[in-house]
Amino acid sequence: MKISKEKKEKISEQILALLYSCNPSPLFTCHIAKEMARDEEFIKKILSGLKKNKLVIEIKKNPKGIDYKTRSRWKMSDGAYQAYKTNLKD
């Protein structure tokens, strides 16, 4: 089953809203997928698209600086955060 572009955009908006509410703490892909009630691979694909558009930042290291082997954490980019914050004030 295919998901329309419009629905993918809505899911992207929901992901950005979740990341905004948790900012500056990054979230693991699995946590985002659980909150969105979606498959992790699908969420990762959407997050990769948001990363290409410079709306999110992928973190591949833990707080001690050690690389994750298979996991990633995500947070909203500073530019996206400022734009989101400005739009909420209006």
C-alpha positions as CSV (number, residue, x, y, z in Angstrom):
1,M,0.0,0.0,0.0
2,K,1.3,3.5,-0.9
3,I,0.9,6.5,1.2
4,S,0.1,9.8,-0.6
5,K,2.5,12.7,-0.6
6,E,0.0,14.7,1.4
7,K,-0.1,12.1,4.2
8,K,3.7,11.9,4.3
9,E,3.8,15.7,4.7
10,K,1.3,15.5,7.6
11,I,3.4,12.8,9.3
12,S,6.5,15.0,8.7
13,E,4.8,17.9,10.4
14,Q,3.8,15.6,13.4
15,I,7.4,14.5,13.7
16,L,8.7,18.1,13.7
17,A,6.1,19.0,16.3
18,L,7.3,16.1,18.5
19,L,10.9,17.1,18.1
20,Y,10.0,20.7,18.8
21,S,8.3,19.7,22.1
22,C,11.3,17.7,23.2
23,N,13.9,20.3,22.1
24,P,16.9,20.3,22.8
25,S,16.8,16.6,23.8
26,P,17.3,14.3,20.7
27,L,15.0,11.3,20.3
28,F,15.8,7.8,19.0
29,T,14.1,6.7,15.8
30,C,12.3,4.0,17.8
31,H,10.8,6.5,20.2
32,I,9.6,8.7,17.4
33,A,8.1,5.7,15.6
34,K,6.3,4.7,18.8
35,E,4.8,8.1,19.3
36,M,3.6,8.3,15.7
37,A,2.4,4.6,15.8
38,R,4.3,3.9,12.6
39,D,7.0,1.5,11.4
40,E,10.6,2.4,12.3
41,E,11.8,2.0,8.7
42,F,9.0,4.3,7.4
43,I,9.8,6.9,10.1
44,K,13.5,6.7,9.3
45,K,12.8,7.3,5.6
46,I,10.8,10.4,6.4
47,L,13.5,11.6,8.8
48,S,16.1,11.1,6.1
49,G,14.0,13.3,3.8
50,L,13.7,16.0,6.5
51,K,17.5,15.7,7.0
52,K,18.0,16.5,3.3
53,N,15.8,19.6,3.7
54,K,18.0,20.6,6.7
55,L,15.0,20.4,9.1
56,V,16.4,17.8,11.4
57,I,19.9,16.7,12.5
58,E,20.9,13.1,12.8
59,I,23.1,12.3,15.8
60,K,25.1,9.1,15.5
61,K,27.2,9.3,18.7
62,N,26.2,8.8,22.3
63,P,26.8,11.6,24.9
64,K,30.3,10.1,25.6
65,G,31.3,10.5,21.9
66,I,31.1,6.8,21.0
67,D,29.5,5.9,17.7
68,Y,26.2,4.1,17.6
69,K,26.4,1.0,15.4
70,T,22.8,0.8,14.3
71,R,20.9,3.6,16.2
72,S,20.4,7.2,15.5
73,R,19.0,10.1,17.5
74,W,17.3,13.0,15.9
75,K,16.7,16.7,16.8
76,M,15.3,19.7,15.1
77,S,17.8,21.9,13.4
78,D,18.3,25.4,14.8
79,G,16.9,27.1,11.7
80,A,13.8,24.9,11.8
81,Y,13.4,25.4,15.5
82,Q,13.5,29.2,15.1
83,A,11.0,29.1,12.2
84,Y,8.7,26.8,14.2
85,K,8.9,29.0,17.3
86,T,8.1,32.2,15.2
87,N,5.1,30.5,13.6
88,L,3.7,29.4,17.0
89,K,3.9,33.0,18.3
90,D,1.8,34.4,15.5
